[in-house]
């Protein structure tokens, strides 16, 4: 029962919901609180989280490789439909990669200052250079 309790907590359940799903009775709140104070229980939850994260990363990497293999096969079909399918598969692989990669946030765009759009006066030499044929 303790392993089921640790798994429930590792998978994001609050301690009381995890206890109920592990089979502990409703009146055992004091016992559950004592369980969460034990270092071995906290270590087990941490270990389960680490194992789960590693397994998810491996399965996502495998999924990305599979998508890219399918995209390669589709692009070799020599048709527009094959290229469209390849594009869609590559886009899905990129979405998965972005969802799993911790990247720096994209800086916010700033609005251009009014001077950035102001027309620049041309000199006579500029007009001659731009508009006169060689």
N, C-alpha and C positions, 0 to 999 in steps of 0.2 A: 504494500500500500504506500510505503514511503517513496518508492520509485515513481509510482503513478502521480503522487503529490508533487514531486520534483519536476516531472515532465509537464504537468499542467501549468506550474508556475513558470517554467522555462519557455513555454509556448504562449505566454502573455496573459494567462488567467490571473485574477487577483487570488490572494491566498485562500479565501473562504470558498470561492467557486472551485478552485483546484482541489480543495479538500472534499467538497461534496462529490465532485466527479471521480475522485479517487476512492470513494466509498466510506468516508468518515461520516459519522452521525451528526445531526444538527446541533446537539448539545455539547460538542467537543471543542468549542472555541478556545478554551484555555489551553487544551492540549495542542491545538494547531498553533497557537501563538508561541508555545514553548518549542515546537518543531522548527519554526522559522528563526528562532534565536540560536539554534545549533549551527556550529561552523561547518560540520560535515554536510548538513542539508543545503546550506548556502553554496558550498563548494560543488555539490552535485548539480545544483541548478546551473551554476556557471559552466560546468563541464558539458552539460546537455546543450546549453546555448551555443557553446563553441563548436560542438560536433554538428549541430543543426546548421549553423552558419557555414561551416566548411562543406557540408553536403549540398547545401543550396548553391554555393558558389561553384562547386564542381558540376552540378546539374545544369546551371545556367551557362557555364562555359561550354559544356557539351551541346546544349541547345544552340548556342551561337555558332559553333563549328558545324553542326548539322544544317542550320539555315544557310550558312555560307557555301556548304557543299551543294545544297539544292540550287542555290543561286547560280553557282558555276555551271551546273548541269543545264539549268534553264537557259542561261545565256548562250550556251553552245547549240541550242536548238535552231538558231538561224532564222528566227521569226520575230515579228513584233510582239506577239503574245509571250514568247519566251523571254524577251528582254523586259517586258512589263512585269512578268512574274519575278524575274531576277531583281528588278528594282524594288519591288515590294518586299521580297525576302531580305534584301540588304537593309532596307529601312527598318524592318522588324528587328534584325540583329543589332542595328545601331541603337534602337530604343532600349533593348535589353542591356547593351553595354553601358549606356548612359544611366540606366536605372541602378546598375550595380557599381558604377565607378564614382568615387567621391572626387568631384572636381571643384575647382574654385568657382564661385558664383560669377556669372557674367556681369560685367559692370553695367550699370544703368546708362542708357543713352541720354545725352543732354540735348536739349533743344538748341538749335543754332542761334547764335546771337544775331541781332538785326544787322550788324555790320558784315556778317559772313555772306549775306545775300545782296548787299548793296552793289550796284553796278560800279565797275571800275572805269574811270575815264581813260580812253585810248589817246596816245599821243599821235601826232601826224605820222611819225615814223612807224608806229604800230599799224595804223590804217594802211599805209603804203605796203608794208610787209605782208599783211593779211590779204588785202584786196587786190593788189596789183599783180597782173600776170608776170611771169618771169621774162 
